Amino acid sequence: MLHVLSYDYVPDILERREPFRPAHLALIREYFEAGRLRLAGAIGEPVRGALIVFSDPDAAADFVLRDPYVLNGLVTAHRIEPWHVVIGA
């Protein structure tokens, strides 16, 4: 089973994220290279949130505590939920 972290962003996320984006992407890379994060990306057009897929719920919870987007008020809400994958690559 995987776990999905979903984010809701502030309306002007594209403008406000720039100072924090390199650190946010570095954190994503860190979790991915450690095998704790499987997929990540923004959702919506225009961007309104993100989905990040983790191997376990503790990884997702730890990520939220360290994410510059959360720490700097760009995330208005988040949820961590189990994802019961039926089929995948």
C-alpha positions in Angstrom: 0.0 0.0 0.0 1.1 3.5 -0.8 0.2 6.8 0.9 -0.8 10.0 -0.8 0.0 13.5 0.5 -2.3 16.1 -1.0 -1.7 19.8 -0.8 -4.0 22.7 -1.3 -2.0 25.8 -2.3 -2.5 29.6 -1.9 -4.1 31.1 -5.1 -0.9 32.9 -6.1 1.4 29.9 -5.6 3.4 30.3 -8.8 4.5 33.8 -7.8 5.1 33.0 -4.1 6.9 29.7 -4.5 10.0 30.9 -6.2 12.2 31.7 -3.2 11.3 28.3 -1.7 11.2 26.1 -4.8 14.9 24.9 -4.8 14.7 23.7 -1.2 11.3 22.1 -1.9 12.6 20.2 -4.9 15.8 19.2 -3.0 13.6 17.7 -0.3 11.6 15.8 -2.9 14.8 14.5 -4.4 16.1 13.5 -0.9 13.0 11.4 -0.2 13.0 9.9 -3.7 16.6 8.9 -3.6 16.0 7.2 -0.2 13.2 5.2 -1.7 10.5 6.8 0.5 8.8 8.9 -2.2 7.5 7.4 -5.5 5.8 10.3 -7.4 5.3 14.0 -7.0 3.8 16.8 -9.0 1.5 19.8 -9.1 -2.2 19.5 -10.0 -4.6 21.8 -11.7 -4.5 24.4 -14.5 -3.8 26.8 -13.1 -1.9 25.0 -10.3 -4.0 24.7 -7.2 -2.3 21.9 -5.3 0.0 18.9 -5.4 0.0 15.1 -5.0 3.0 13.3 -3.5 3.0 9.5 -3.2 5.0 7.9 -0.4 5.9 4.4 0.5 4.7 4.8 4.1 2.7 7.3 6.1 5.6 8.2 8.4 7.6 9.4 5.4 4.7 11.6 4.3 4.2 13.1 7.8 8.0 13.8 8.2 8.0 15.5 4.7 5.2 17.9 5.8 7.2 18.9 8.8 10.2 19.8 6.7 8.7 21.1 3.5 9.5 24.8 2.9 6.2 25.3 1.2 4.4 24.3 4.4 6.8 26.2 6.7 6.3 29.4 4.7 2.5 29.4 4.4 2.1 28.3 0.8 0.1 25.2 1.7 -3.4 26.0 3.0 -4.4 22.4 3.8 -2.9 18.9 3.5 -4.1 15.3 3.9 -2.3 12.0 4.2 -4.4 9.1 3.0 -3.7 5.4 2.2 -3.9 4.6 -1.5 -5.0 1.1 -2.3 -3.4 0.6 -5.7 -5.2 -1.9 -7.9 -2.7 -1.9 -10.8 0.4 0.1 -11.7 3.8 0.0 -13.3 
